[in-house]
Amino acid sequence: MLASAAAAAALLPRRLNPNPNPKPYLLKRLASSTTTSSSARTTPPNPQIPISGAAAATAAEVESNPTPLFLRPAEHPIPATSLAAFRRRAESLIPPTAPHLHRHLRWLLADAAGEDPALLRLPLGDLEALWIRHVRDRRPFQYVVGNEHWRDMVVAVREGVLIPRPETEAVVEMVGNVEGFEGGWWADLGTGSGAIAVAVARMMGPKGRVFATDVSEVAIEVARLNVQRYGMQDKVEIRHGSWFEPLEDLKGKLMGVISNPPYIPTEDLPGLQPEVGWHEPKLALDGGKDGLEHLLHLCEGLSSVLKPGGFFVFETNGNKQSEFLVDFISTKWDSSFCDVGAVLDFADIKRFVTGYRR
C-alpha cells in the first residue's frame, strides 16, 4: 500500500514534477480483498451458517439493486431493541479466524443507517441476508455495501466491476505530476468503476478531458454513475468498447493514456483468495497465459493515439512483467518512446510502467 503521495512522487520518472503539497486522503477501509489477514484469506466458506432458500433469494434481490446502499433513502423504521438483537446475531456468526469481520459489521451498520438512528436504508431482514452471504460466501464487503473508499472519494461498485485497489491511487498522482496535464485530453482504458477517470478529471482545468473506455456494459453503467455523482459529465466521456476501438477519432490527439488492465496469468486465477477469485469479474483479472496479453495490446496501440510528448502509465502484476515491458518498449519502439521505466509501489514492487512519446 502507498504510504503518501509525496513519497510516491520521489519514485516517478524524471519528467514528472512532484507536488510538494499533496491533498490529504480520507482514512481508507483497510479490509479490502487485498488487505485481509492471512488467516482470513485461507478461511473457507462456513457451510454451518444456515441460509434458507428465502434468505438466499432475498440477498440476491437486494444485491441486484444497482443503487449502492449508502445512496438509498432511509425509510425503514427499526426499533433499537431489534437492531441490537441483529448485532448480536451477526456477531455470533463471525469465526475466530476472521476478526476483521467485526469491523465490517460496524461499517455495514454505518452505511445502512440514515441520519435518524431509528431508520434504515433497507429492511432488517434484507440486511441480515446480506450479512450472512458476506460471512458464509466470502463475498467482498465492497459488493455488500456497493462502494469502496478510494483516495478522497466514495466510489460506487457492484458485482461485475473490479474493486479499486489502494495501490492504483499512485496512477492518479503520476498523472497529476505531468506538466500541463490539467488542460490535456487523456484516455483511461478499461475504466471499470471509473475511479481513475473521475479522480483525474477532478484535478483538471476547464479544457481537460478524460475519455474512459470499457468493454463491460456493467462497468459502463457504474462508471457513469460515479461520473454523475461527482458532477464530472463535462470532463469525462464514457465510451463502450474494447481498449482503443472507441477512440478512432482521437488518434494522435491524446496527452496521456492510463490503464490498469487484466494482468494475472490464467493459471494463477484458481489460487486467488476467494473474495477475488470467486466474486470479482474474470474479465478484469485474466491477462492470458503469462498475464501480458492485454498489456502488449496496449503497448501496440500507444504510438497511434498519443501526440508527441504524450505520457503513458500502466499498472502491472509486478517486477517480472514491468521489467519485461520496459525492455520490450525500449527495444521495439526506441524511436517512438523515451524515458520508459518502472515505478515502485510501497511494497518495493515494480508495479507501474511509464514513458513518453517522442
Secondary structure as UniProt FT lines:
FT   HELIX           5..9
FT   TURN            10..11
FT   TURN            14..15
FT   TURN            33..34
FT   HELIX           38..42
FT   TURN            47..48
FT   HELIX           53..63
FT   HELIX           69..71
FT   STRAND          76..77
FT   HELIX           80..92
FT   TURN            96..97
FT   HELIX           100..112
FT   TURN            117..118
FT   STRAND          119..120
FT   HELIX           124..137
FT   HELIX           141..145
FT   STRAND          147..150
FT   TURN            151..152
FT   STRAND          153..156
FT   TURN            159..160
FT   HELIX           166..168
FT   HELIX           169..176
FT   TURN            179..180
FT   HELIX           181..183
FT   STRAND          185..189
FT   TURN            192..193
FT   HELIX           195..202
FT   TURN            206..207
FT   STRAND          209..214
FT   HELIX           217..229
FT   TURN            230..231
FT   TURN            233..235
FT   STRAND          236..240
FT   TURN            243..244
FT   HELIX           245..250
FT   TURN            251..253
FT   STRAND          254..259
FT   HELIX           266..271
FT   HELIX           274..277
FT   TURN            278..279
FT   HELIX           282..284
FT   TURN            289..290
FT   HELIX           293..305
FT   STRAND          306..315
FT   HELIX           319..332
FT   TURN            333..336
FT   STRAND          337..344
FT   TURN            346..347
FT   STRAND          350..357
//
